[in-house]
Amino acid sequence: MARRRPKDPAALLLWPGAGTGADHPSLVALSEGITEMPVFRLDFPYRREGRRAPDRAPKLIASIVADVQRISEELDVDPARLVIGGRSMGGRMCSMAVAEGLRAAGVVLIAYPLHPPAKPDKLRTEHLPEIRVPTLWLCGDRDPFGTPEELEAARGLVRGPVTSVTLQGRHDLKGCDPVVLAELRDWLGLARV
């Protein structure tokens, strides 16, 4: 049976959703709640440049690959020991990077944007079968970007082991930070606090 958790993670790298930055309160809560390993909150280039509109996926993915390489060298660890992920678009881009061959210990998908709101026919699932590492999905039960049933079908495409948690909430997962932190800590093999 495949491991449901990442093997020997050395650090956690998190990216924000399209409309926010690395200082998003939920990402800050995760970085403050995990002290057993380094946690990096990273911005995409368009945010660092002061722009509001995200770049296209290839540029976002390239920036993730560059950040993973830089942090891997900084920490002197193999990229296969880094867990990557994030909120909404950040998690989606990480999943795409891993599907394209970026080595990682696991992927964290918080409020995965399965499809644009009210457009369930525009699924963002093409890359999911290429993910073979442990993946944690944390999504709201009333998320307009994907219903629990739609997300369950999408998770079934992932070839690696999947841990799924459905939370009470919408896409912003307002008020869910303590639960997200507890689930992430458990998935990383850390003691619950």
BELTATA-V280534 format. One record per backbone hydrogen bond with DSSP energy under -0.5 kcal/mol. CO is the residue of the C=O (numbers start at 0). NH is the residue of the N-H. Records with the same first field share a line. If there is no record, write none. Layout:
BEGIN
CO: NH / NH
END
This chain:
BEGIN
5: 7
9: 37
10: 82
11: 39
12: 84
13: 41
14: 86
16: 19
20: 23
23: 26 / 27
24: 28
25: 29
26: 30
27: 31
28: 32
29: 33
32: 34
37: 11
39: 13 / 41
41: 15
43: 46 / 47
44: 48
45: 50
46: 49
55: 58 / 59
56: 60
57: 61
58: 62
59: 63
60: 64
61: 65
62: 66
63: 67
64: 68
65: 69
66: 70
67: 71
68: 72
69: 73
70: 74
71: 75 / 76
77: 80
78: 81
80: 9 / 10
81: 83 / 104 / 105
82: 12
83: 107
84: 14
85: 109
86: 89
87: 91
88: 92
89: 93
90: 94
91: 95
92: 96
93: 97
94: 98
95: 99
96: 101
97: 100
104: 133
105: 83
106: 108 / 135
107: 85 / 109
108: 110 / 137
109: 87
111: 113
113: 123
115: 118
118: 121
120: 122
122: 124
124: 127 / 128
126: 129
127: 130 / 158
129: 131
130: 158 / 159
133: 106
134: 136 / 162
135: 108 / 137
136: 164
137: 110
138: 166
139: 142
142: 145
143: 117
144: 114
146: 150
147: 151
148: 152
149: 153
150: 154
151: 155
153: 156
154: 157
160: 134
162: 136
164: 138 / 166
166: 140 / 168
168: 141
169: 172
172: 175
175: 179
176: 180
177: 181
178: 182
179: 183
180: 184
181: 185
182: 186
183: 187
184: 189
185: 188
END
